[in-house]
Each structure stands twice: as structure tokens, then as C-alpha cells.
Amino acid sequence: MEVLAHQGGWDEILLVAAPLALLAGLLYLANRRASRGKRRPPAR
């Protein structure tokens, strides 16, 4: 972690932005998967 110590602020942004981007990506995939399931007619 010495490399990420006080690098002008970009490291703090990265530590917050990376988990948020991961969460946003997972929510996007889950939403896309859920909307795909609604379009498909029910199996009999």
C-alpha cells in the first residue's frame, strides 16, 4: 500500500470508484437478465 499513499488524490478516487463501478456493473447485468426473463413466454 506504500505505492497508493498520497498520490495527489487519484488513489482515493480509485478506492471509491472501483467498488462503485463493480456494483453498477453487477446491477446492470442483473437488470438485463431480469428483463430478458420477462420477454420470454412461460414454458409449459
Distance bins in CASP14 RR format, pairs under 12 A and 6 or more apart:
PFRMAT RR
TARGET T0000
AUTHOR 0000-0000-0000
RMODE 2
METHOD distances of the structure
MODEL  1
1 7 0 0 0 0 0 1 0 0 0 0 0
1 11 0 0 0 0 1 0 0 0 0 0 0
1 15 0 0 0 0 0 1 0 0 0 0 0
2 11 0 0 0 0 0 1 0 0 0 0 0
3 10 0 0 0 0 0 1 0 0 0 0 0
3 11 0 0 0 0 1 0 0 0 0 0 0
3 14 0 0 0 0 0 1 0 0 0 0 0
4 10 0 0 0 0 1 0 0 0 0 0 0
4 11 1 0 1 0 0 0 0 0 0 0 0
4 12 0 0 0 0 1 0 0 0 0 0 0
4 13 0 0 0 0 0 1 0 0 0 0 0
4 14 1 0 0 1 0 0 0 0 0 0 0
4 15 1 0 0 1 0 0 0 0 0 0 0
4 18 0 0 0 0 0 1 0 0 0 0 0
5 11 1 0 0 1 0 0 0 0 0 0 0
5 12 0 0 0 0 0 1 0 0 0 0 0
5 15 0 0 0 0 0 1 0 0 0 0 0
6 12 0 0 0 0 1 0 0 0 0 0 0
7 13 0 0 0 0 0 1 0 0 0 0 0
7 14 0 0 0 0 1 0 0 0 0 0 0
7 15 0 0 0 0 0 1 0 0 0 0 0
8 14 0 0 0 0 0 1 0 0 0 0 0
9 15 0 0 0 0 1 0 0 0 0 0 0
9 16 0 0 0 0 0 1 0 0 0 0 0
9 17 0 0 0 0 0 1 0 0 0 0 0
10 16 0 0 0 0 0 1 0 0 0 0 0
10 17 0 0 0 0 1 0 0 0 0 0 0
10 18 0 0 0 0 0 1 0 0 0 0 0
11 17 0 0 0 0 0 1 0 0 0 0 0
11 18 0 0 0 0 0 1 0 0 0 0 0
12 18 0 0 0 0 0 1 0 0 0 0 0
13 19 0 0 0 0 0 1 0 0 0 0 0
13 20 0 0 0 0 0 1 0 0 0 0 0
13 21 0 0 0 0 0 1 0 0 0 0 0
14 20 0 0 0 0 0 1 0 0 0 0 0
14 21 0 0 0 0 1 0 0 0 0 0 0
15 21 0 0 0 0 0 1 0 0 0 0 0
16 22 0 0 0 0 0 1 0 0 0 0 0
16 23 0 0 0 0 0 1 0 0 0 0 0
17 23 0 0 0 0 0 1 0 0 0 0 0
17 24 0 0 0 0 0 1 0 0 0 0 0
18 24 0 0 0 0 0 1 0 0 0 0 0
18 25 0 0 0 0 0 1 0 0 0 0 0
19 25 0 0 0 0 0 1 0 0 0 0 0
19 26 0 0 0 0 0 1 0 0 0 0 0
20 26 0 0 0 0 0 1 0 0 0 0 0
20 27 0 0 0 0 0 1 0 0 0 0 0
21 27 0 0 0 0 0 1 0 0 0 0 0
21 28 0 0 0 0 0 1 0 0 0 0 0
22 28 0 0 0 0 0 1 0 0 0 0 0
22 29 0 0 0 0 0 1 0 0 0 0 0
23 29 0 0 0 0 0 1 0 0 0 0 0
23 30 0 0 0 0 0 1 0 0 0 0 0
24 30 0 0 0 0 0 1 0 0 0 0 0
24 31 0 0 0 0 0 1 0 0 0 0 0
25 31 0 0 0 0 1 0 0 0 0 0 0
25 32 0 0 0 0 1 0 0 0 0 0 0
25 33 0 0 0 0 0 1 0 0 0 0 0
26 32 0 0 0 0 0 1 0 0 0 0 0
26 33 0 0 0 0 0 1 0 0 0 0 0
27 33 0 0 0 0 0 1 0 0 0 0 0
27 34 0 0 0 0 0 1 0 0 0 0 0
28 34 0 0 0 0 0 1 0 0 0 0 0
28 35 0 0 0 0 0 1 0 0 0 0 0
29 35 0 0 0 0 0 1 0 0 0 0 0
29 36 0 0 0 0 0 1 0 0 0 0 0
30 36 0 0 0 0 0 1 0 0 0 0 0
30 37 0 0 0 0 0 1 0 0 0 0 0
31 37 0 0 0 0 0 1 0 0 0 0 0
31 38 0 0 0 0 0 1 0 0 0 0 0
32 38 0 0 0 0 0 1 0 0 0 0 0
32 39 0 0 0 0 0 1 0 0 0 0 0
33 39 0 0 0 0 0 1 0 0 0 0 0
33 40 0 0 0 0 0 1 0 0 0 0 0
34 40 0 0 0 0 0 1 0 0 0 0 0
37 43 0 0 0 0 0 1 0 0 0 0 0
END
